[in-house]
Amino acid sequence: MARMMMKALCIMVAFMVVVAPYAEALSCSDVVSKLSPCINYLQNGGSVPTACCNGVKGLNAAAKSTADKKTACGCMKNAYHSMSGIKADIALGLPKKCGVNIPYKISMSTNCNNIK
């Protein structure tokens, strides 16, 4: 269950990270670590936990380079495919609920290779 939660979180965070201007080497474990407090919210909705928004903001700040953004995007997509129960509409609205502005649509159809 925890593994599935981490994967789902990874997916959502990866898309959010794409917006950050520059970063150091980011890994899937970094993405999962920052987003793990969001898993229950992504599956069930309700109130966004403070720890989730802190993770979303932290990931956004950490993903600074194009490579980091692409890595986060790929991690998120892989997690989404391996975890069930993540609601796309909830993930789509999470950045705004956490006060993070992302200039692209959070979607599984996003081409990670086109991220700059």
Secondary structure, DSSP 8 states (H G I E B T S, - for coil): -HHHHHHHHHHHHHHHHTT-S--S---HHHHHHHHGGGHHHHHH-SS--HHHHHHHHHHHHH--SHHHHHHHHHHHHHHHHH-----HHHHHHHHHHTT---SS---TT--GGG--
